[in-house]
Amino acid sequence: MSNIHKGKLKFFKRTAGFGFLEYYIGSEKKSIYTHVSQFKDGIKSVKTGRTYRFTIGQNERGAIAQNVEVLKNAKNESDT
């Protein structure tokens, strides 16, 4: 299994700076926590529905999406 995943941002609470990415491993849908500090382009790249590439790491609370970056070649629902 690759450590690099892609998924869509399903929820993000700007005031708290966190959200959840939804992605698949095989046919199993998963959801993972992420924080604005993990977005390579910072808060300006955070848009619900946009497709991102990320790695999965661990913090004191469990799994977290890290190194989150926009997939520029993906058709992102929030982009115009």
C-alpha positions in Angstrom: 0.0 0.0 0.0 1.4 3.4 -1.0 1.8 6.1 1.7 0.6 8.7 -0.7 -3.2 9.0 -1.0 -5.7 11.3 -2.7 -9.1 12.4 -1.5 -11.6 15.2 -1.2 -12.0 17.6 1.6 -15.5 16.9 2.9 -15.6 19.2 5.9 -13.4 22.1 7.2 -14.1 24.4 10.1 -12.0 27.5 9.4 -12.4 29.0 12.9 -10.8 26.0 14.5 -8.5 25.2 11.6 -9.3 21.5 11.1 -11.3 19.2 8.8 -11.6 15.8 7.3 -10.5 14.3 4.0 -12.5 11.4 2.5 -10.5 8.8 0.5 -10.6 5.1 -0.5 -8.4 2.2 0.2 -9.6 -0.4 -2.3 -13.4 -0.2 -2.1 -13.4 0.9 1.5 -14.3 4.6 2.1 -12.2 6.2 4.9 -12.1 9.6 6.6 -9.1 11.2 8.1 -8.5 14.3 10.3 -6.3 17.1 9.1 -5.2 20.5 10.3 -4.6 23.8 8.4 -0.9 23.5 9.4 -0.6 20.4 7.2 -1.7 22.2 4.0 1.4 23.1 1.9 -0.2 26.2 0.6 -1.8 27.2 3.9 -5.3 28.4 4.4 -5.6 29.8 0.8 -5.8 26.2 -0.6 -8.4 24.9 1.8 -11.7 24.4 -0.1 -14.4 21.8 0.6 -14.8 19.5 -2.4 -11.3 20.1 -3.7 -9.1 17.0 -4.4 -5.9 16.7 -2.5 -2.8 14.5 -2.3 -1.5 13.6 1.2 0.4 11.2 3.4 -0.8 9.6 6.6 1.1 10.2 9.8 0.4 10.0 13.5 0.1 12.6 16.2 -0.8 12.2 19.9 -4.5 11.7 19.0 -4.1 9.2 16.2 -3.9 9.3 12.4 -3.6 12.7 10.6 -3.4 13.7 6.9 0.0 15.4 6.4 1.8 17.2 3.6 -1.6 18.0 2.1 -1.4 19.6 -1.4 -3.9 20.5 -4.1 -3.9 18.1 -7.1 -3.5 20.7 -9.8 -4.4 18.3 -12.6 -7.6 17.0 -10.9 -10.9 18.5 -11.8 -11.8 20.2 -8.5 -15.4 20.8 -7.9 -14.7 24.1 -6.1 -12.5 25.6 -8.8 -13.8 27.7 -11.6 
